[in-house]
Amino acid sequence: MIKVGLIGAETPDAGEILRILINHPEVDLISLYAPSLSGHKIASVHSGFIGEQALTFTDKIDPAVLDAIFIFDDSDISKKIIAHIGNWDTLRLINLSPSRGKDWGVADFVYGLSEINRKVLVRGARMAVIPNAIAAVSLIALYPLASHLLLSSDILIDANLPADDVRGVDKPLIEEEIDRQLKNVQNSFNGNVRVACHPFDSARALKIKLEIETPLSLDEISRIYDSVYDDHNFTYIIMDSVKEAEVEGTQKCVISLNKTDKGTLSIEAVADCRLRGGAGDAVHVLNLFFALHEKIGLSLKPSIYEKSLGEPRQSQYSWFA
């Protein structure tokens, strides 16, 4: 069993992780570090745990007895463990903190997006930083083009996300993150990345829209995307419009490709922004770190009730677990 600890276990992102890990068959939750709540049951803070394991928060965490730690805050203990990871030969760190370690002087974090860095994450990496949700979904949508050296101009990304999330978006930081990762893949890309954020009538879905100029046919582009993602377990390519109901409550990212005119490729990508670029990607990285099948603990599925049987699905008639 993988012995796991959480630092900042009281945060909403930690709650998302705990709801996955509580039933992960290879994980043993050892230490839920939240000093201000020490001794309190996790059900007192996070929903969904009535009737589950009687886990409690603690004010102690010992890296020597853990195999992996998820980091959700920028506390001194988080910084200390990152700075001294060499003291624990087999410990893995997965960083979801607000700063994502930018100011900690540590350059050993792998960018924790499996669609780009799966091999690196499997082959001995010990620390991963989980990307922002907008950056994660945008990069999944653009990576096949970058890997085939097909990005040649500025990129404008329209990000539609839950209204409460729009206010907290740091656009310059996300633009820098996307730009840096794209140029790591395609050194010749010299365009600018711009992100525009819009409120979306969804509690969990993130929808990315963008257009790219390319002379390639839709069939050629489709073959490129299929060749890149044919062995990935959570990314899917379609030619129809993307419905948020297809991804809410799952780890899936669904990409829709269309050519609006002879030279313009239109891309839409939809994912659950609480999982992609968040809890789901973090557990995915955990699975890769420990050579588990990628889907273990992540075979999630939305339950849906539809009022009108026999009629097209309408998202306003849906409730998701």
Buried (B, 14 or more C-beta within 10 A) or exposed (E): EBBBBBBBBBBEBBBBBBBBBBEBEBBEBBBBBBBEBEEBBBBEBBEBBEEEEEBBBBEEBEBEEBBBBBBBBBBEBBBEBBEEBEEBEEBBBBBBBEEBBEEBEBEBBBBBBBBBBBEBBBEEBBBBBBBBBBBBBBBBBBBBBBBBEBBBEEBBBBBBBBEEBBEEBEBEBBBEBBBEBBBEBBEEBEEEBBBEBEEBEBBBBBBBBBBBEBEBEBEEBBBBBEEBBEEBBBBBBBEEEBBBBBBBBBBBBBBBBBBEEEEEBBBBBBBBBBBBBBBBBBBBBBBBBBEBEBEBBBEBEBEBEBEEEEEEEEBEEBEBE
